[in-house]
Amino acid sequence: MNVLSNIELWAAVTGLACVFLAARENIWSYPVGIINVVLFMVMFYQVQLFPDVTLQVIFLVLTVYGWYVWLTGSKNVKAVRKTRSMTTREIVVSALVLVLLTPAAGWLYHEYSAAVFGSDAVLPFVDSFILVASILAQWFLSKKVIQTWFLWIAVDLVAVPLYFSRGLTITAVLYIFFLANAVYGYLAWRHVMKKEKAEQTEAA
């Protein structure tokens, strides 16, 4: 097994552990996620998926931030925030971000990857959708917004064929599991929301 295969294997293992824990609202998803993004960063650089490299750097920052949010909550105490839905403003802003930033990022990677990374990016516009949608999804995950799972489902549906095309078979299969887990995550968080609302109604 070559170096890339070893990295891909361990990235897959830590990735599975991370999303499994996140779907179950387990705080350990964050430290495991830090290890995962570093491995993916190296792997995507080697196969010239440069928007994905950038994504891992952003993921690292958001993962650390999300870990802090889940630990502190809104009142700086060790309590986890309640699950909630997107506001109308968040829906509109998210849609605009996807529509405007995806082609803009794709153009930038198409034009400047050779200068910045030393070689041309592969399928920069497709990969840029993964970049933008994943940033949104990770942000809403840290805020415990249930629609984060819809964004992850969209990311997974695009990522699977892209990674197969680059010979990242283990990663593509991993993203099929991510897709199933995103569906589970949505259903699990919806159940939590209903339970929290019922508790609030009883307490009122």
C-alpha positions in Angstrom: 0.0 0.0 0.0 1.5 3.4 -1.1 1.6 6.6 1.0 -1.5 8.0 -0.6 -3.5 4.8 0.0 -2.4 4.9 3.7 -3.5 8.5 4.1 -6.8 7.8 2.3 -7.5 4.8 4.5 -6.9 6.7 7.8 -8.8 9.7 6.5 -11.8 7.4 5.8 -11.6 5.8 9.3 -11.5 9.1 11.1 -14.1 10.6 8.8 -16.6 7.8 9.6 -15.9 8.2 13.3 -16.4 12.0 13.1 -19.8 12.0 11.3 -21.0 9.0 13.4 -20.4 11.0 16.5 -21.8 14.3 15.0 -25.0 12.7 14.1 -25.4 11.5 17.6 -24.5 14.9 19.0 -21.4 13.6 20.7 -18.7 16.3 21.5 -15.9 13.9 20.6 -16.8 14.4 16.9 -14.7 17.6 17.0 -11.2 16.4 18.2 -11.6 13.4 15.8 -12.6 15.9 13.1 -9.3 17.8 13.5 -7.3 14.7 12.8 -9.5 14.0 9.8 -9.2 17.3 8.1 -5.4 17.3 8.3 -5.3 13.9 6.6 -7.7 15.0 3.9 -5.7 18.2 3.3 -2.7 16.2 2.4 -4.6 13.7 0.3 -6.5 16.2 -1.8 -3.3 18.2 -2.5 -1.8 15.1 -4.0 -4.7 14.6 -6.4 -5.0 18.3 -7.4 -8.4 18.9 -5.9 -7.3 22.3 -4.6 -10.7 23.7 -3.6 -10.9 20.7 -1.3 -7.5 21.5 0.1 -8.8 25.0 0.9 -11.9 23.5 2.4 -9.9 21.4 4.9 -8.1 24.5 6.1 -11.5 26.2 6.7 -12.8 23.0 8.3 -10.0 23.1 10.7 -10.9 26.6 11.9 -14.6 25.8 12.0 -14.1 22.6 13.8 -12.2 24.3 16.6 -14.9 27.0 16.7 -17.7 24.4 16.7 -16.0 22.5 19.5 -15.9 25.7 21.6 -19.6 26.5 20.8 -20.8 23.1 21.8 -18.8 23.2 25.0 -19.8 26.7 26.1 -23.3 27.2 24.7 -24.7 30.7 24.6 -24.0 31.5 28.3 -20.5 30.4 28.5 -21.4 27.3 30.5 -20.7 23.6 29.6 -24.1 22.9 28.0 -24.9 22.0 24.4 -27.2 24.3 22.4 -30.7 23.2 21.4 -31.3 22.0 17.9 -33.1 24.6 15.7 -34.3 25.4 12.2 -32.9 28.0 9.7 -34.4 31.4 9.9 -35.8 33.0 6.7 -32.8 35.3 6.6 -30.4 32.3 6.8 -32.2 30.5 4.0 -31.9 33.6 1.7 -28.3 34.3 2.5 -27.3 30.7 2.1 -29.0 30.5 -1.3 -27.2 33.7 -2.5 -23.9 32.4 -1.2 -24.2 29.1 -3.2 -25.3 30.8 -6.4 -22.8 33.6 -6.4 -19.7 32.2 -4.7 -19.6 28.7 -6.4 -18.9 30.1 -9.9 -16.6 32.8 -8.5 -14.5 30.3 -6.6 -14.5 27.9 -9.6 -13.1 30.7 -11.9 -10.4 31.6 -9.4 -9.2 28.1 -9.0 -9.4 27.6 -12.8 -7.2 30.7 -13.4 -4.8 30.7 -10.5 -4.3 27.1 -9.2 -1.1 26.7 -11.3 0.4 29.8 -9.9 -0.6 29.1 -6.3 -0.4 25.3 -6.0 2.0 24.4 -8.8 -0.5 22.7 -11.1 -4.0 23.1 -12.6 -7.0 22.3 -10.5 -9.2 19.4 -11.6 -12.9 20.2 -12.3 -12.6 23.4 -10.3 -16.3 24.5 -10.7 -17.6 21.2 -9.5 -15.1 21.1 -6.6 -16.0 24.7 -5.8 -19.6 23.7 -5.1 -18.3 21.2 -2.6 -16.2 23.9 -1.1 -19.0 26.5 -0.7 -21.7 24.1 0.3 -19.5 22.3 2.8 -18.5 25.6 4.5 -22.2 26.5 4.9 -23.0 23.0 6.2 -20.1 23.1 8.7 -21.2 26.5 9.9 -24.8 25.4 10.5 -23.5 22.2 12.1 -21.7 24.2 14.7 -24.9 26.2 15.3 -26.9 23.0 15.6 -29.2 24.0 12.7 -31.1 21.0 11.4 -30.9 22.0 7.7 -27.1 21.4 7.9 -28.0 17.8 6.9 -29.7 18.9 3.6 -26.5 20.7 2.7 -24.4 17.6 3.5 -26.6 15.5 1.4 -26.1 17.8 -1.6 -22.3 17.8 -1.0 -22.2 14.0 -0.8 -24.2 13.6 -4.0 -21.6 15.7 -5.9 -18.5 14.4 -4.2 -19.1 10.7 -4.8 -18.7 10.8 -8.6 -15.9 13.4 -8.4 -13.8 11.3 -6.1 -14.4 8.1 -8.1 -13.1 10.1 -11.2 -9.9 10.9 -9.4 -9.2 7.4 -8.3 -10.1 8.0 -4.7 -12.2 4.9 -4.4 -12.1 4.6 -0.6 -13.0 8.2 -0.2 -15.9 7.9 -2.7 -17.3 4.9 -0.8 -16.8 6.9 2.4 -19.0 9.7 1.0 -21.7 7.1 0.2 -21.7 6.3 3.9 -21.6 10.0 4.7 -24.8 10.4 2.5 -26.6 7.7 4.5 -25.4 9.2 7.8 -26.6 12.7 6.7 -30.1 11.2 6.2 -29.8 9.5 9.6 -28.5 12.8 11.2 -31.5 14.7 9.9 -34.0 12.2 11.2 -32.2 12.0 14.6 -32.0 15.8 15.0 -35.6 16.2 14.0 -36.5 13.7 16.8 -34.5 15.8 19.3 -36.2 19.0 18.1 -39.7 17.4 18.7 -38.6 16.2 22.1 -37.3 19.6 23.1 -40.5 21.4 21.9 -42.6 18.9 23.9 -40.5 19.5 27.0 -40.9 23.3 26.6 -44.7 22.9 26.1 -44.9 20.9 29.3 -42.8 23.4 31.3 -44.9 26.3 30.1 
